[in-house]
Amino acid sequence: MNSLAIIILAAGKSSRMRGKDKLTQRVRGEPQLRRIVCAACETCPNVFITLPDVAHPRASLLLGLNVQIVPVPEAHLGMGRSIATAVSEIKDPSIQGAMIVPADMPELTDMDLQTVAQAFDKNPKAIIQATTPTGSFGHPVVFPRRTFEQLKSLSGDQGARSVIKANAHLRQPVPLPYSHAKTDLDTPEEWQEWLSSLN
């Protein structure tokens, strides 16, 4: 998957966690952020991760991993700004796609990321978007290089929805198991309930 970059979005504030950081929540013994980044590293060698700054406490969870930290000092402007900043850091012209992965999705696995990456490998001009088995769109999403300039102009809290909408004819759904493509957890109660379900 050398023609692919993976962007892990981890610059948010976890504001709904009331002082806790959802990305440090342990999933099967491993902090969620490190777990999802390791899954990305298993999928391709070009992994970028957005953080509020390089000295952020989350950076300590990335020790020993071959990733490029992308500081996003304007992360408060929304997910779109994080995506724009990270895509602007993709300098290698051989990279033909960027997979966007929110860091707070605890059900995504390395196999899920590889499934989406392989679909892009077969159709590198498409927007590959993961779905649930019933067809509900979620994450990850791979954007082909032809959309990079549009991604670089994003801002706000709608992420890359506008780019998907503008290129709807390019979208190819790829189903993932269960609710892997949709489950994200934003509050302590959601995390407690989900973690309890693992037992």
PLY file of the C-alpha trace (Angstrom):
ply
format ascii 1.0
element vertex 199
property float x
property float y
property float z
element edge 198
property int vertex1
property int vertex2
end_header
0.00 0.00 0.00
2.89 2.38 -0.73
0.61 4.60 -2.84
-1.60 5.35 0.16
-1.27 7.65 3.17
-3.35 7.25 6.32
-4.36 10.34 8.30
-5.42 9.73 11.91
-7.49 12.65 13.23
-6.53 13.14 16.89
-6.44 16.91 17.38
-9.87 17.28 19.03
-10.35 18.33 22.63
-12.57 15.48 23.91
-14.75 18.30 25.22
-17.72 16.04 25.99
-15.58 13.76 28.20
-15.73 16.23 31.12
-11.98 16.34 31.76
-11.05 12.87 30.56
-9.36 12.13 27.23
-11.31 9.58 25.20
-8.20 8.71 23.19
-6.47 7.39 26.32
-9.37 5.03 27.11
-8.10 1.46 27.13
-9.50 -0.96 24.58
-8.48 -4.51 25.45
-5.61 -3.14 27.52
-4.24 -0.62 25.01
-4.93 3.13 24.81
-7.35 3.77 21.94
-5.04 6.23 20.18
-2.07 3.85 20.12
-4.34 0.97 19.11
-5.73 2.74 16.04
-2.33 4.13 15.05
-0.78 0.65 15.26
-3.58 -0.62 13.01
-2.71 2.12 10.51
0.99 1.25 10.65
0.09 -2.38 9.90
-1.76 -1.18 6.79
0.75 1.18 5.14
4.08 2.90 5.83
2.81 6.47 5.40
0.94 7.39 8.57
0.18 10.98 9.60
-1.47 11.89 12.89
-2.92 15.27 13.76
-2.42 16.59 17.30
-3.04 20.05 18.80
0.77 20.40 19.05
3.83 18.15 19.05
4.20 18.42 22.84
0.62 17.34 23.53
0.33 14.52 26.12
-1.14 12.24 23.43
2.25 12.25 21.70
3.60 10.04 24.52
1.29 7.28 23.30
3.09 7.22 19.94
6.60 6.44 21.15
8.39 3.92 18.95
5.88 4.19 16.11
6.90 5.27 12.61
4.41 8.13 12.21
4.56 11.80 11.28
2.90 14.10 13.81
1.08 17.01 12.20
0.43 19.87 14.66
-2.90 21.63 14.12
-2.90 24.77 16.29
-6.25 25.79 14.78
-7.92 22.45 15.53
-10.67 24.35 17.33
-11.90 25.41 13.88
-13.11 21.86 13.28
-12.24 18.54 11.70
-12.02 20.17 8.28
-9.01 22.23 9.37
-7.25 19.10 10.64
-7.85 17.28 7.35
-6.64 20.28 5.33
-3.48 20.63 7.41
-2.62 16.93 7.22
-3.23 16.59 3.48
-0.95 19.59 2.93
1.84 17.56 4.58
1.64 14.77 1.98
4.67 15.69 -0.13
5.47 12.37 -1.81
4.07 12.52 -5.38
3.78 8.72 -5.48
1.01 8.79 -2.85
-2.23 8.48 -4.77
-4.76 8.46 -1.94
-5.38 9.62 1.62
-7.38 7.49 4.06
-9.08 9.60 6.73
-9.53 7.77 10.06
-11.03 9.46 13.15
-9.01 8.36 16.19
-12.06 7.78 18.39
-13.51 4.72 16.63
-12.74 1.78 18.94
-14.21 -0.97 16.75
-12.02 -0.33 13.70
-9.34 -2.99 13.26
-6.26 -3.38 11.11
-8.28 -5.79 8.96
-10.91 -3.08 8.42
-8.30 -0.56 7.34
-6.73 -3.13 5.02
-10.12 -3.97 3.50
-10.68 -0.32 2.63
-7.09 0.11 1.42
-7.36 -2.93 -0.85
-10.56 -1.56 -2.39
-8.71 1.66 -3.21
-5.80 -0.35 -4.61
-8.24 -1.87 -7.12
-9.92 1.45 -7.95
-7.47 4.29 -7.23
-9.62 7.00 -8.82
-12.60 6.35 -6.53
-13.60 7.73 -3.15
-13.73 4.57 -1.06
-16.06 4.89 1.93
-16.67 2.23 4.57
-20.24 1.31 5.41
-22.12 -0.89 7.84
-23.43 -4.20 6.44
-26.78 -2.45 5.83
-25.16 0.34 3.78
-24.94 3.22 6.27
-21.88 5.31 5.37
-19.15 5.88 7.94
-15.33 5.75 8.20
-12.64 5.27 7.02
-12.83 7.18 3.75
-10.07 7.15 1.10
-9.81 10.19 -1.15
-7.90 9.97 -4.45
-5.17 12.48 -5.27
-7.49 14.33 -7.67
-9.41 15.58 -4.60
-6.40 16.71 -2.55
-6.72 20.39 -3.50
-10.35 20.35 -2.39
-9.34 18.71 0.89
-6.68 21.37 1.49
-9.34 24.10 1.44
-11.55 22.52 4.13
-12.48 24.12 7.44
-15.35 23.85 9.90
-16.79 20.86 11.72
-18.33 19.00 8.77
-15.10 17.22 7.92
-14.88 16.26 4.25
-18.61 15.88 3.57
-18.53 18.69 1.03
-15.79 16.94 -0.95
-17.74 13.67 -0.94
-20.89 15.51 -2.06
-19.05 17.32 -4.86
-17.62 14.03 -6.10
-20.57 11.74 -5.40
-20.08 10.01 -8.75
-16.71 8.74 -7.50
-18.00 7.18 -4.27
-17.66 3.41 -3.86
-19.06 1.81 -0.68
-17.13 -0.94 1.10
-18.96 -2.80 3.88
-17.22 -3.53 7.19
-18.50 -5.93 9.87
-21.15 -5.05 12.44
-20.99 -1.34 13.41
-17.23 -0.94 12.90
-17.69 1.90 10.38
-20.00 3.94 12.62
-19.14 3.47 16.30
-17.53 6.54 17.83
-17.76 7.35 21.52
-17.83 10.90 22.87
-18.96 10.77 26.51
-17.83 8.84 29.62
-21.22 7.11 29.68
-20.87 5.93 26.07
-17.38 4.61 26.79
-18.50 2.84 29.97
-21.43 1.19 28.21
-19.33 0.10 25.24
-16.46 -1.24 27.38
-18.97 -3.16 29.51
-20.28 -4.80 26.35
-16.85 -6.33 25.72
-17.00 -8.39 28.92
0 1
1 2
2 3
3 4
4 5
5 6
6 7
7 8
8 9
9 10
10 11
11 12
12 13
13 14
14 15
15 16
16 17
17 18
18 19
19 20
20 21
21 22
22 23
23 24
24 25
25 26
26 27
27 28
28 29
29 30
30 31
31 32
32 33
33 34
34 35
35 36
36 37
37 38
38 39
39 40
40 41
41 42
42 43
43 44
44 45
45 46
46 47
47 48
48 49
49 50
50 51
51 52
52 53
53 54
54 55
55 56
56 57
57 58
58 59
59 60
60 61
61 62
62 63
63 64
64 65
65 66
66 67
67 68
68 69
69 70
70 71
71 72
72 73
73 74
74 75
75 76
76 77
77 78
78 79
79 80
80 81
81 82
82 83
83 84
84 85
85 86
86 87
87 88
88 89
89 90
90 91
91 92
92 93
93 94
94 95
95 96
96 97
97 98
98 99
99 100
100 101
101 102
102 103
103 104
104 105
105 106
106 107
107 108
108 109
109 110
110 111
111 112
112 113
113 114
114 115
115 116
116 117
117 118
118 119
119 120
120 121
121 122
122 123
123 124
124 125
125 126
126 127
127 128
128 129
129 130
130 131
131 132
132 133
133 134
134 135
135 136
136 137
137 138
138 139
139 140
140 141
141 142
142 143
143 144
144 145
145 146
146 147
147 148
148 149
149 150
150 151
151 152
152 153
153 154
154 155
155 156
156 157
157 158
158 159
159 160
160 161
161 162
162 163
163 164
164 165
165 166
166 167
167 168
168 169
169 170
170 171
171 172
172 173
173 174
174 175
175 176
176 177
177 178
178 179
179 180
180 181
181 182
182 183
183 184
184 185
185 186
186 187
187 188
188 189
189 190
190 191
191 192
192 193
193 194
194 195
195 196
196 197
197 198
